[in-house]
Amino acid sequence: MTYKSALKILLVAAATLGWLTGLARADTIEDIKKKGTLVVGVKADYPPYGMRDPSGEIVGMEVDMAKDVAQRLGVKLQLEPVVASNRMQFLQQGKTDLMIATMSVNDERKKAVGIVEPYYYAGGVALLAAKSAKIKTGADLKGKPVCAIQGAFYNNEISSKMTGQDLIAFKGVPENEQALQNGQCVGFAYDDVLLIYTKKANADKWKDFEVVQLDIAPLPWGIAVKSEDKDTPWGKFMSDIVTDWHKKGTLVALEKKWLGENTQWLIDANAKAK
Amino acid sequence: MESLAEWLRSLYTDYGINLVQFYDEFERARLLRGMWITIKLSVVSIAASIVIGIIGAWLQTSNYRVLRSVTQGYIQFFRNTPPLVQMYFFYFALSPLLPRVATDYGTQQPLLSSFAWAAISLSFFAGAFNVEIFRSGIEAVPRTMTEAASALGYTQMQVYRYVVFPLALRIVIPALTNNVVNLLKTTTLAYAIAVPETLFMASQIWSDRVNVLEMMITLFVFYIGLVGLLVWAMDRWEKSLRIPGYGQ
């Protein structure tokens, strides 16, 4: 358990440092305008949210969101590729002004950075299922073998509430795809968007399979600012933008553009905002 | 029972020691299921590997060259490839080539389950070693013994069954114990092809409950206990087979 306390100390240290620098520059939004550039931490390896196009440029749904923020501020946009293990540190150290990096929200993260509400997106869980098995909902999975990734947060729910038996869990995506192709399971449970994307990218390979949404509470994703910025004009500015995106259907349109279809959570959020 | 659960729960709230796998019914049930699969897998592959060892060693003494080279080929193939690679190969590469059977929910399933492939692969892997172990025992039986048996009118089969094998078995038990202990520990590799054995279940529990350290210790204790039991049984067997004045 020592690594946890070490992490805690690090986070506290990072937060303190962030707080000190925050005191020095009380108004981030003015600083960004003065600087003339907005630095946004985005993913570069997570299609279709942030990925590199053939020319090496970072593109994607979250990149388009970052562009919109920069435009509203009237400043230039600078993208900083981040990964899960450094995205919060970059933000707290001031390397980035804003983070839009497929980050799902949990309590520990809420303590570490300032997560902007409302949440802009949510990752649901779906099943890439053999069409012949005629699976419509999770209830149809009773007693059937289902493939999954070892350690995914939804495994427990699928096995205890849907299949009623142990899952066939492999370490990586390729093993799961192979096992599914071999007929060792009726479906592969995974992040819905990535399954939709997989099926699109290899339409021929997956022509006998369909993506079925599973009824598991999606984990919301949040945009983040520095933790001390959450209640400053900068945090409020971002919060208003996300509300506006939901209201105007910007996110729905962007998802349609990048993914080709819309996920249920976003449609619902859009309807609620209107 | 209830007070034990209460005490374990207090360990978590007071000291942060999370032994949820012993008091939460769901977690306990799946851990026990995993242990049962480990035991089943071990028993099946130990038994099969010993049978393979005996048959293989006998085939090696055969007068037919073809039989001898087939046995030799088998040993080279299974002894010289890693068991994890064998399992992946069987499960992902070989399994799709076999005929599929229709399930009652409309899909086509492979003939053999991951458990079956793990058992096959482990049996053949350990069996290859067992052939060599039994051969060493057979070769250690003095030639004069077989000659004496032949002189008494025993056929080749009878010499093997009544003279060579009983003596060889007593010689090889220590080496055999080593190999079956190894085999029992190797069953954890079945995790890779999603056989829901102990390690598989433990990893499911620790990813849901984030009690990695506690689960690691549980695993450790379980395997020490199980291997201890196996070694104890093999020792008992060795002692019960002892012929006064022979060997030691």
Contacts between the chains, C-beta under 8 A, distances in Angstrom:
chain1	res1	chain2	res2	distance
A	1	B	16	6.7
A	1	B	213	6.8
A	130	B	106	7.7
A	130	B	107	4.9
A	132	B	106	4.4
A	132	B	107	5.4
A	132	B	108	7.9
A	133	B	105	5.4
A	133	B	106	5.1
A	133	B	107	5.0
A	134	B	105	8.0
A	134	B	106	6.1
A	144	B	105	5.8
A	147	B	194	7.8
A	150	B	203	6.1
A	150	B	204	7.4
A	150	B	207	7.0
A	151	B	203	7.0
A	151	B	204	7.9
A	151	B	207	3.7
A	152	B	207	7.8
A	153	B	208	7.8
A	155	B	204	6.6
A	155	B	207	7.6
A	155	B	208	7.3
A	156	B	204	7.7
A	156	B	208	4.9
A	160	B	26	6.4
A	166	B	30	6.9
A	166	B	33	7.1
A	166	B	196	4.4
A	166	B	201	7.7
A	166	B	204	7.9
A	168	B	114	7.1
A	168	B	194	4.3
A	169	B	194	5.7
A	169	B	200	7.3
A	169	B	204	7.0
A	170	B	192	7.8
A	170	B	193	7.9
A	170	B	194	5.6
A	171	B	192	7.3
A	175	B	92	7.4
A	178	B	92	5.4
A	179	B	92	7.5
A	179	B	194	7.4
A	181	B	96	7.7
A	182	B	92	7.1
A	182	B	95	6.0
A	182	B	96	4.7
A	182	B	110	6.0
A	183	B	100	5.8
A	183	B	107	5.9
A	183	B	108	4.9
A	183	B	109	5.1
A	183	B	110	5.7
A	184	B	91	7.9
A	184	B	95	7.5
A	184	B	109	7.2
A	184	B	110	6.0
A	184	B	114	7.0
A	186	B	103	8.0
A	186	B	105	6.7
A	186	B	107	5.4
